[in-house]
Amino acid sequence: MTRLRVLTLNVWNTRGDCAARMALINAELRRRAPDLVAFQEVMPGQLDQLIAGTGLHGTDQSQVSMAAPPFADRYGGTAIATRWPHRIVEVLDQRGTDAPDVPWLTLAAHVPLPDLGEVLFVAPTTSFRLDMEAARERQVLALSDLDARHRTALPTIMAGDFNADPDTAGIRYLTGRQSLAGRSTHYHDAWEVAGSGPGHTWSTDNPNASEDIARLVRQPRHHRRLDYVLVGSPHAHPHTLAHVVDARRVFDEPSDGVWASDHYGVVVDLDLGVIH
């Protein structure tokens, strides 16, 4: 078995005390030493600051997309970082007439793992508005199609900010609890397997989130789990396995008065292996 650490974090673009937050994120990445990282709301040029000195290899959506989506200059985009040099296999634009304001592209990469072969690592972000579950349903269907196009023998790993609760149709579809458009799939929700408690990642308990929650939700006490690490199903990967060993929140406390982001991150330890 090979231990693999996966981390996802929405870094909140340049809001707040950006320099202090970037330094805090970088220090925690050095300490946690993840192998696969999905970032959301990364501004062009920020990725180098985030992963400096970590040994990670990074790709920002601005490096691989043909054109910048609207609002990316304000809200940033998706980026990934991996312990081993990766190869981007697809960049998926999840905008549509039902979701014209999604500046975050989905990145899909093949990452070579020593002695195991390549794994597909997918870093999505879906529509953020409370009333856009129909768009998110379309977007998660597109994610499962993307996986089918590029999956390898090893279980696919998908990590990001899905802007959706566990009981929404899109997340229920991804975790095999309901069908959409006559289709079904299955991924393990790492938090459900090995996390403790509700695992809220966007909360009024975080002062960085309070302003946006007040503007977008308009409720004084709001807590949701929006950030996920999902692991491919044994039905799609019958000859390999990825045991979820541990799942926990990170960046969920201030350091010297600084909160890293408006989201808490999620870090997951997996044991990957081949079934003989």
C-alpha angles and dihedrals in degrees: 000000000000121000115226127183119209125190133183127188137167100219096198097235111248099329123133121358092347099179093051092045093050090050091050093049091048093050092050092048089054090050097044095041098203120192098209123030131184116196128189130196093022115163120219107276095020096095093070090055092048097053102031110138094004097103090234124139112227139200124186120201090241088065096056108028123093093226138003113258117235114279094018088115088060105033102026128222146253125297135176133202126193137186091231125042108274135203120225108228100177142006111204122200108208097189120117142151086284093049113026095156105062106118094173114095121205114244121204120189139175109228120193112227116200113259093355108068130232126337126198111238116192124190112191137168121193134200114304105205118108093231098049103086089123089061091046089052090056091046096052090049087055090050093055089048090051090051091051090053096052111018119133132203090274117077112272115248118213120184133171152087106306095177088221138105120241091253096055120110094250096053091041088054093050092049094048098251098119142006128245125204089351092305135108139188139166138227128164114246101223093208092054090051100045111000126107124228127349093316096215111189101180112049145148085237085078109071090208089062098045098083095051092043090052090050100040104030103021095206122120096220114041128156128168140163105233104150121079147177110206125190126206120259126255086236089066095036106036098163101048137046141206113198114201102227101172140359125186143153121260132189087031097128132052123253114212088342095309122120112205097221145336087265129057114231130232126225122191132187117211132186109213125194148148122256109231 
